[in-house]
C-alpha cells in the first residue's frame, strides 16, 4: 500500500501534463497552423465567413451573455456571499494591493490599452457608426464607445471566470482549471472525458486570444521601430523576430516564478504605463483631459444599459461585429487564461474585495488611460483641423 502511494507521488512529480487534454489541443492547433500556412488567402476568407456568420446569427447571444455576467457578478459581490473568502476563513491575501493590481492590469489587457488607447478613439472619430465623421459629435461618440468596449463588461467576463475558479479551487479543493467551474452541473464527471473536453476548449480559446494579442503587439512594435529607425522595415521577418523575443521574455518570467518573475515584470509594466500616462497628462492638454474624463465617464454611466443591448438591428452595418462583438469575443477567448491567473493571485481575498478590485479599479484606470491618450490624440487632430481651416 505504501509503495503504491510512493509510486503515485513520484509519477505526479515527474509529469503534470494531462495527455487527454494536451494531445487533442496540440493536434487541433497544428492542423489549423498547417492549414493556414498552406493557403493563407483561403484560410483568411474562411475565418472571415465564420466570423460574419457568428456575429450576424449569435450577436444577440453574445451581448445578452455579457450583460448577464455583469449583473450576476455585481449582485454576488453586494450580497451576503460577498463576505466569503477565496480560501480558508483565516487566509490573508498573498500580495499587496498594488502588486495585485499590477498583475491584474498586465494579464487583463496591457497591450490592448497601448494599441487601442489612441487607435480606437481616432478610428471612431474618423469613421463613426452613426452620423458624420470628423465632428465634435463623432469625437464624443468615439470616446463613449471606447469607454464601453474597455469598461465594466470586459472585467465582468474576466472576473466571473476568475471568481468561479478561485472559489472552487480554494474553498473546495478542486483543480485550478476550467473544468472545476462545471462541478455544480456535472459533479465528479469533471475528472473524466467531459472535463478533458472543457479544458481542451479552454486551451484552444487561449491560443486564439494569444494569437490576436501577439498579432496586435508585434504590428505596433514593428511600426514603432520603423518610425524611430526607418531602416527597419515593416515586414513579416521583423514581426517574427519580435514574437520570438516576446516569447523568450515571457518564458524567462514564468521560469523565474510568480514572485521573482511575473510579479516584478508586472510591477515594472504598471510603473512604466503610469509614467507614460503622467507625462502625456502633464505635457498635453491637462484641463481638456480632466474635462473630457468627467464628461465621458458620466456619458458612459448614463448610457450603459442602452449600449449593452444595442445591436444596430435596424441597419445593415457590420460595425457592431467588427468592433463590439470582436472585442467581447476576444475577451471571452482570453478569459480562461486571464481568469486562471486572476484566481491564482487572489487567494485570501473576499468575494467582495475580489469583484471591486477586479472591476472598479481597472475600469477607472482604463478610463483615465483613454482620456489621457485618446483625448490628447483627438485634441491634436481637432486643433490641426481648425488651424488648417483658418
Helices and strands as residue ranges (DSSP letters): H 2-14, H 19-38, H 40-77, G 80-83, H 97-126, H 136-149, H 152-172, G 178-182, H 183-186, G 187-191, H 193-228, H 236-256, I 258-263, H 264-283, H 286-308, H 319-322, H 324-344, H 351-355, I 356-361, H 362-369, I 370-374, H 375-389
